[in-house]
Amino acid sequence: MNATTSKRRWGFRTRLTALIAVVFVAGGVALLGVQYFLVQGLFDTAIDGLVGCSDENGVTVTTSDDAPAGGDCAHIPVATEAPSEHEVTVGTDGAAITIEQTTMLSQEVLSGLLLWSIVTLLVFTLVAVVAASWLSKRSFARIGQITDTTKRITRNDLHQRLDLPGPADEIKELGDTIDTMLDGLEASFTQQERFVTNASHELRTPLTTTRAALEIPLEQGRVPEHLEPAIRRALDANQRSEQLISALLQLARTSTITPAHGPEPVQFSEIIERSLTEHEADIMAMDLSVTTELATASASADPVLLALAIDNLIDNAIRHNHRGGTLHLTTGMMAERPWVEISNSGPTMTEEEAAALIEPFNRGQSTRTATTGRSLGLGLTLVQNITESLDGTLTLTPHPDGGLTTRLTV
């Protein structure tokens, strides 16, 4: 048994139940112990004061602790019972004072008291454990409700609230505090979503206007020949800005906006085949050798987000490949979870460099200083965001001879 399993088995509720039972047992043992010694002391006191007298005929006459001095039993009424085997006779002139100590009786009573005290303690210990378990279960049921509801709340359904019922105690206060925090988070994400929507319009409008102002005179032939290279460079820069803004807005939407589609059965092979068809021109331009091993792999996920993630992985593998390189795609299932693995040739990199590729605007060491091309360094960042929203994992493994293997599991 490892430490994690032991810690989970002895949870707070279990420890609380055990603590209550231990405190009860300790208190019961102390109480019964005090009771036992008090009864024993009372017996000793009573026995020490018990006196008996016997006359010369052997008939016992008894009294309490007011025995006459010198063995004078004349004033004590005669008893009819026979002498006890525990009596001690002391005196003169044929009179005797008998001190009868009933130790056997006291031992029997104390033994019975000890036995039944232990039985009573065991019974009430069992009752205490059951009662403690019930009380802890009732108390922690509300905490469990908080935990379950909080786990279900994600950034895509921040409208959910705990609305914890019950008395106005510390647990209720905890639930209300979490609801207040969710109110703030929802307001923040709503404001961010509104900003993304407004930014999409405000940023694209001037770029579209600029592009039109450059393209129209260029197509009409009204641009002097010596200015055409500068105009085309401006158009290229404008197009790159549009691509950058589109990628940033798309990245922001995958982080803040609720997906338009719910979970649906999705086949990885269909997404891959469609994406390869869409990138056919780029593959031919790079003269890449493409191979696939598409085993059965299906998932219940948002089809738009999953397709966007796989498409970006394929696009990244094509962009960062070298001419005449390879591109290999594999799908499968592991522990009832589907995965897709994309391997491509390309530049060499360390594991640290590969892990840093998911950072925004990171295009790898070999392309970081590039000023041309369509790569913006946001593709894997976008995939990482989508992977987190699908509760999946994304791993990047560099090849010793160059290239990268990307594995997406959902």
Secondary structure, DSSP 8 states (H G I E B T S, - for coil): --HHHHHHHS-HHHHHHHHHHHHHHHHHHHHHHHHHHHHHHHHHHHHHT-EEEE-TTS-EEEESS---GGG--TTS----S---TT--EE-STT-EEE----HHHHHHHHHHHHHHHHHHHHHHHHHHHHHHHHHHHHHHHHHHHHHHHHHH--TT-TT------S-SSHHHHHHHHHHHHHHHHHHHHHHHHHHHHHHHHHHHHHHHHHHHHHHHHHHTT-S-GGGHHHHHHHHHHHHHHHHHHHHHHHHHHHHHS--SS--EEEEHHHHHHHHHHHTHHHHHHHT-EEEEEE---EEEE-HHHHHHHHHHHHHHHHHTS-TT-EEEEEEEEETTEEEEEEEE------HHHHHGGGSTT---TTTTT--SSS--S-HHHHHHHHHHHTT-EEEEEE-TTS-EEEEEE-
